[in-house]
């Protein structure tokens, strides 16, 4: 059965543009890069893209045709090792990765193309979650195929750490195909099945072992380091290839230990290693996306079949009534007791706390609610800064009273300073030399000052001259 993404216009596009597998892969990659760079704007696509389909759909059609031609031509064999793969064929291994990348970019909106899907009902694709789920599953299928191909090439293709993680991920993907697994050791995730628009891609449910969060964090750190190393190596090799072109060297001439073929081979290897790391990241994130999509599809299906009475409490009428009860506040109890002194009956309202204790609480009446709402409403549009609490006239009166009070305190202090003991010349200047008590107190103050100066001569506190060698 032909792939549904290859339409008649896409086939004409392939026949008119694809001259070699490497050129086809480069063209599809450029379409995907342009679509990603412009944020998915179809208007940014090149003029070579057909007007009836998006660049992503054209890239998918081109990559699927390329994959079929590689399969028919037998360019890649399952039993080949890394050293047996020619350099020209090594680049074509990236087609599966680009296919997975394209399916993740595929829009979920309904398009005007003549693209048809497999045996699924067309009405089911009115839900964008179903279409997105199918795209994610197709992308993961191609990602797994890409990693499986690299793992089969052996240790020369991937580094030891990347190869071990790749094989562990493939074991998780393939270990749950038969639905077997020890209970409690694994966590069943939603994989590729035929329910909900799966399309029957050939992989059933999978079981993945739970991983310690610290191990996941360390795995991500190591993966990021490997990605950065691969990017640096590829950048260095690409600059070396550009320099060879500027110098006009022949393919057989060696430069820094590389001829043209070995240089291109190393560039392809580093590109595949980088895409392998990105592929493992996409698979990990796609698993979580599939879980959310399955939940969205389940809620949408339940809402459609039951008319809004599904498990979502926001669409359940009964849940709405229960939420009204929760908004009424905590449980309240009214106790009727008899006063032992007066013998009259008394009512006491109490509320139940979270720990089950009864505490006194005044009942909320309608007037209390109105007052509370008015108080809250009055402060909604209040400015965030402090508002004035008095008028300018009140502020002026307060400042005048403070000034008069300070003036009175200063006048009293100056009047008391006249009778303060001081030197005799100051007494003569103020005309207080006739006050015998003040003159005696001032004379005593002068004697005490003279005694202190005799006990502490000038320079007695400077001892820095005693330090150091006096010969210098």
N, C-alpha and C positions, 0 to 999 in steps of 0.2 A: 504493500500500500504506500503510495507517495506521501511525502510529508505535507501536512496541510499548510505549512508556511510558504511553500513554493507555489506561486501563482503563475499564470501565463505571462504577465508583465515581468515578473522576476526572472523567468526562464529566458525571455528575450534580452533582459539586461545582462544575464550571465553570458549568453552567446555573443553579445556585442562587446563585452568589456573584459572578460576573463581570458587572458592569453596563457598564463601559467599559474600553478598552484600558489607560488610565493606571492605573485602580484595580486591574486584574489584575496589571500590572507591579509596582505598589506592594505588593500582597498577596504575590506570589511573593518579592519582595526581602525583605520582613519575615520570611517563613518561613526563608529562607536565613540572614538575619542572626541570627535566634533560634537556629537549629541550630548556627551557628558560635559564638555566645556561650556556649551551654551545653555546648560540647565534643562535639556530636553525640549528646546524650542525647535519645532519642525521647520520653521522658516529659516533657520541657520544651516540647513543641509545644503550640500553641494548640488549643482545643477544636474549632475549625472544621475541623481536619485530620481526615481519615477515619481510623477505627481500624484499617483493614486495610493501611495503607501509611504510610511515614515522611513527615515534612514535606518532605524533599528530593525524594522521588518525586512528591509532590503539586505541588511547585513546578515540577518538570520538565514534568509534564503540563499545568500551567497555562501555562507559557511556550511550550510547543510549540503549544498551541491558540491562544495569542495570536499567535505567529508566523504560523500558517496563516491566521488572520483578517486580519492585516495584508497578507499576500500576496494573499488573495482580494479584499480591498477595494481594493487598489492604492494604499495610503496612502503607500508609499515606492517611488519609481521609480529605476532605475539611471542614468538620464540627467539627474537633477536636480542642480543645484549647491547650495551651502550656502545662498545667499540665497533659493532657491526653496522650501526645506523650511519648512513652517509650524512655529510654535513648539509646537503641540500634538503634532505628529508627531515633532519632534526628540527628545522624551523616549523614544519607542518604539524608537529605535535601540539602546538599552541592553539590549534583550531578548536579543540574541545573546550579549552578554557575561555576562549572568546565567545563560544556559543553560550556557555553558562552566564558569562557577563552580559551578553545581549538579552537573554531571557529575563534577567533581573531588571534590565532597563526597559523592557517592553511595557508600554502603557496599559493600564487596566480599563481604560475607557473604550467604548465601542467605536470602531473605525468604519470608514466607508469602503474598505477594501473588500475584495471577494474572498478573503481568507476564510476557510471553514475549518472547524476542529473535528476531532474524531467522533466517536459514536455518542458524545454527550448531547443532551438536549440543549437547543439554542437558548431556550428561556432561562436556563440555569446560569448563563453567562451575563444576565442582566445584573447580577450581583457582582460588584467589583471585588469583593473578598474572594469569591470563588475563582475569578479570573486571576487574581494575584496569587492565590494558592497554587493554581496550576503552573503559573510561570515560575514560581519559586521551586516547585518540585522538578520541573524540567531543567532548571538551572543546576540544582543539586545533582541531578542525574549526570549531566555533562561534567560537573566538577569531579564527581567520583570517578568517572571514566578517565578523566585527565590524570588524576592522581594514581589510579591503577596502572595506567600506561607508563608513567614515570617510575613507579615502584618496580615494574617488571623489568626495566632496563638495568637495574642493579645499582651497585654502590658508586659507580662512576658518574651517575646522573645527579643524584642528590647527596648532600653531606650526611654523615652518620646520624646526627641528631634529627635532621629533617626527615630522613628516611624512616627512622624509628617512629616518629610521630605520625608520619603518613601511613605506615602500616598499621599502627594502632587505630587510627581513624577509620581505615578501610575495614579492619576487623569489627569495629563497632557498627559500621554500616551494613556489613554482610552477615554479622553474627545473628541478627534478629530476623533474617528472611524466613526461616522456618518456624518462627514463633517460639523457639526453645530458649531456655535460660533458667538459671536457678532463681528461685523466688527470693527477693530481698537484696540481691546483689546488683540488680540493674533497674533502670528506670525506662519504661516504655515511652517512646516519643512517637509523635505522629509523623509517619514517613510517607512513602509512596504507596498508596493503595488506590482502589478503584472507587472509593466513596467520596462524594462531594466534589466531583470533577477531577478526580485524579488522573483519568485518562489511561490507566492501565500501562504505566511505563515499565512495569516488569519487576519492581522491587516492592516487597510487602512492608510490614511493620518492622522496625528495628529496635533493638534494646541496647542502650548505652550504659556503661558502668558509671556510677557516681564518682566524681573526682573531688578531692579535697580542695577548698578554695585557695589555700596556699599553693598547691600544686598548679592550679589553673593560672594563678598570677605569675608563678615562675615560668610556666609554659609560654605565656604571652610575652614576658620579658625576653626570653630566649628567641622567640619567633621574631620579635621586633629587631633584635640584634642581627639575626640572620638576614632579614629583609634589608637592613641598612648596609650590611656587608655586600650583599648581592648588588644593590644599587650603586655602591661606590665602585665595585669591580666593573660593572657594565659601563659606567660613565668613563672610567679610565680606558677601557678597551675601545669604546666608541671614539674617544678623542685620539687614540692611537691610530684607528682606522682612518679618521679624517686627515691626520697628518701624513699617512701613507699616500692618500689621494692628492694632497697638495704637493708632495715631493715627486709624484709621478713614478712610484716604484712599481716594478713588475710583481706579478702574483707570487713568483718563486723567490723573490728577494726577501731576506729575513731582516726584521727590525725589532730590536729588543726581545729576541728569541721567538718571534712569531712571523710566519709568512701569512699571506692573505687568507688561505683556507683555515689554518689553525686559529687565526684571529676571529674569523666569522663564526667558527665552531664554538669558541669560548664565549662569544657574545650571545649566541643562541642558548648555550647552557646556562649562563647567568640570568638570561631572561626567563627561561623555564623555571629556574630555581626561585626567582622572585615571584613568578606567577603561582608557583606551588604554595608558597607561604601565604599569599593573598587568597588562594583558593581555600586553604584550611580555615582562614579567618571567616570567609564568606559562608562556609558550611556551618561553622559554629553559630554565626548570627542568624542564618536561615532557619536553623532548628527552632530557635526562640520565636521567630516570626511565624513559623508554621503553627506553633501552639496557639498564638494569639489569633491567627486567621481561622483556625478550627473553632475556637470559642466564638468568634464573631459569626461564623457561618451557622453554628448551632443555635445561637440566640436569634439570628435572623430567621432561621427555619422554624423555630418554636413560636416566634411572634407571628409569623405568617399563617401557620396552621391553627393556632389557638386564638388568634384575633386579639393579641395583646395580653394574654394571660400566661406568659411564659415564666421562666425562672427569674427574669430580671425584675427586682422589686420596684424599679421605676416605672414599669409598664404593667404591674399587677395591681388590680383594684383592691384586693384584700390587703396587700402590703401598704397601700395608701391609707387605709383605715388604721392599721397598726401604727403607722408613723404619726398619725394624729394623736393616738393615745400616748406615744412616747413624748410628744411635744407638750403634753399636759403637765409634766413635771413628775417628781418622785411620788411614791405611794404615801398617802396621808391616812392617819387614824384619829378618830374622835373618841376620847374616853369620857365616860359619864361616872363621876365619883360623888360621894356624899361627904360633905364637910363634917368632921366629928364634933365641931364646936357649935356651928349654927344649925346643923342638920339639913342644910339645903343641898340640892343637887347642883353640881358644877360641871361644865363642859370644858375639856382641854384638848386642843388639836395638836397632834404631833406628827412628824414625818419620819420615815424610815431611811436611815443612812445606808451607805454601801456595805458596811459591816454588820447591818442588822440591828443597830441601836435605834431607840426612839428618842428623838430630841424635840423640844418644844418648837413649834412653828406657827406663826400667825397665818390664818387662811387668807388666800389671795382673793380679793373681791374684784368686782368689775371696775370700781373706782380706782383701786390700786393699779390695775393694768393700764387704765387710761392715763393716770398720772405718770406712770413709768414711761409710757410711749411718748407723752408730751415732753418729758424731761430729756429723753433720748433725741427726739426730733428737734428740740431747741438747740442742741449742740452739734447737729450734723454739719451745718454750713458755718460754724464759728471759726474765725481765723485761728491759726496755730500759735500766734504770738499773744502775749498778755494784753488785755484790754484795759483802758483807763478806768479807775475806780472813783474818781472825783473830778469836779469841774475845775477850770482854771482859777475861778474866784476862790474856791476852797483851798487850792494849792497856794495861792498868794497869801491868804490869811494865815495858813500854817507856816509859811516861810517868814512872814512878818513877826509872828509870835516867837519863832525860834531866834530871830535876830534880836528882838528886844530882850529875850532871856539871856542871850550871850552877852549883850551890852551891860546888863545889870550885874552879871557875874564878874565881868571885867572891872566894872566900877568898884565893886566891893573888894576885889583883889588889889586894886591900886590903892584904895584907902587903907587897907591893912599893911601894905608895903611901907607906908610912912613910918610905922612903929617897928620896923624890922631893923635889927642891929646891923651897922655897916661902918665904913671908915669915917674918921672924924671930919675929913674934908668934905665928904658927901653930906654929913649932918649940917655943916656950915652952909653948903649950897642949898639945902632944903629948909634952912631956918629952924632946925631942931636941936641946936647946940645948947639950949637952955633946959632941956629935959634931962635931969640928973640920972634917972634910971636908964634912959636910952644911951646916955654918954657912958655910963659904967658898963653896960652890956656890950657896947661897941669897943670899949677899951679892952675888955676881956677877950673879945673875938680877935683883936689885933695881937694881943699877947700870945694867944694860941697859934696864930699864924706865924709869928716870929719864932716860936719854939719849934714848930714843924720844919721851918727852913733851916734852923740850926742843926736839927737832927738829920736832915736830908739835904746836904749841900749840892750845889749844881755840879752835874757830871758824876755823881756818886753811883749812878746806875749804869754807866757806860763802862763795861769791863772788857771790851773787845781788844783793848791794847795789851792785855795780859796774855793773849794767845799768840802762838807762833814763835818763830825764831827772831829775836830782837836784833840779830846781826844783819838782817836784810830789811 
